Amino acid sequence: MIHFSRFHSIQSKLTVTFLLILLPLVAVSIFANYYSQRVMNEQIGDRTKGALLTTLEYVDQLSKSMDQQTLLIGSNPNIVDIWSNIDNPLSPEHLYEIHTVQQQLSALTNVNGAVKEAYIVHGESGNGVSTVKGGIKWPDVKREFWFRQTIDARGGLVIYVPTSKYAGRSEYLSDDMIYYVRLLDVLGNNKEPNVMILAVDKLSFRTIIQHLQTTGNTDISLFYNDGFVLETNPLSEESRSKPMFTIKAESGLWSIQLEQPQFELFQLSGNLQRFTYLIILVSVLLAIWMAWLAYIGITKPLHQLSGAFRQFSRGNLTVQVEHKRKDELGFVMNAFNQMAASQRKMIEDDYEKELRLAKAEFSLLQSQINPHFLYNTLDSIYSVASKKKVPEISEMVINLARFFRVSLGKGKDSFTLAETALHLMYYIRVQQIRTDHFTVEIDLAEETKHLPILKLILQPVVENAIVHGLGGSPDEGKLYIRSRIGEAGLLLEVEDTGAGIGEDKLSEIKRELDGITSKTYRISQDSPPTRYYGLKNVKSRIKLFYGEAAELLLYSKQDVGTKVTLVLPLAKEKQA
């Protein structure tokens, strides 16, 4: 049988061919798209990093300005001398000098708008002066981390960024400020660790880095010594869950980081990328569409023809190829339809001849048996057996005579189920006398007794059950004959508790029976005619008489028993 898989079909080959033609274009488009995306990423990264480094230079300039201003204050003798060799700057005798220092601090810091407040703290006492708060008392100042760090710096500038956790512990430090701290006497060697502090508002740094924020989803973060200082636009968790473009630049202890959603930076390239993919998709769809057009015009008719040939080879003689073509393929389709019709008519004629021959053979066989001669002969045997006082032979002969009288007489093709059961009992009684080791139980549903069934349709099944089933069992067995109405029609069951059938032989019998259909009702000549003749004869007769819906079902298990079920459509029965 010719069979074409989907992969080897002409449609698949055409589609693959068109797609292979597009493959170089698709590959070049994807490579160009990837290359342009990489180049754009590199350019954006380089430009962004350059902008971040430029911004860090402004931050460094602000820090350098604070360095120069703290150095200027720390080397001013008018301020340093006042704080030298005093125990408590807030004592009454030093109030005038402290006020003078406060005025000088204000004058020096007012020139730089970034400085919001300036302190000078006496390390030993913790007292000091502020340009905003005036006199301050900071008794634990020597324990502060930044204070110890300033002492260790020995006149160097210390930048301190308090965290919000720390700022709550002090009334003088705020997390909104960045503090520049240096020893007051940077040129001398004062034994008192006095420090000066310049507080710069973080807004000054925010102003410097704010220009880098180009969209509402951009966040610029500033760090000092890897510690967080501020950010311009804290992003939500939802925004951060999306792919982000992140770049960081460093300059000394300062570093700055930019975060922005990738779709904003690469929106233009993304549009170009999507446009490229759209072109690829349209090209692929066009290739498939062209392959489909070729399939409709050329390969679909061939597929129809191959399908019709497969159905015809499977026995569907009524298959026809429907089309409206007037080209060469249409001529081939018309030729196939004519060939199929001619072949069907020839096969139907052969079947009709075989059917007439089978009926003629059966009529000839019946005509060769003279019923009167058979009845008279059996009556003679019965009379002799009675005279010789052999009751078993007498009963067997009388039952056999009654069985043949019903089988060959009356000229009818069918009997009611009740008549059929009575007829079967003649045969069963003969077998019971012969074997004398099984009982029979007949259970007919009341609504089935009047239904007509084909003559002698159950006798071969009962004979098999007695001879091959019960006869092959050493124990006493039972024979059951039942009837009922089911969804498929009239169900007739013949079941025995005999030897059963082995799995291999059961499979072989079922294969033989499966080859018999309403169109092949003649028994196959491939197997010996005597093999399973009874069951094959019954199935071929019910297929011929009742049609394809009729069925013979066989169930058996070794050493348990066998059950044969005949399924006869009711509509056909009523017509009979």
Salt bridges, closest charged atoms under 4 A:
ASP67 OD1 - ARG182 NH2 1.97
GLU117 OE2 - LYS133 NZ 2.97
GLU124 OE1 - LYS142 NZ 3.66
GLU192 OE1 - HIS122 NE2 3.90
ASP219 OD2 - ARG240 NH2 3.41
GLU259 OE1 - ARG240 NH1 2.90
ASP327 OD2 - ARG325 NH2 2.59
ASP349 OD2 - LYS345 NZ 3.43
GLU352 OE2 - ARG356 NH1 2.96
GLU354 OE1 - ARG522 NH1 3.94
GLU395 OE2 - ARG429 NE 2.54
GLU446 OE1 - LYS449 NZ 3.28
GLU493 OE1 - ARG482 NH1 3.46
GLU493 OE2 - ARG484 NH2 3.50
GLU495 OE1 - ARG482 NH1 2.81
GLU508 OE2 - ARG531 NH1 3.10
GLU512 OE1 - LYS536 NZ 3.67
GLU548 OE2 - LYS543 NZ 3.34
GLU551 OE2 - LYS539 NZ 3.15
GLU551 OE1 - LYS543 NZ 3.59
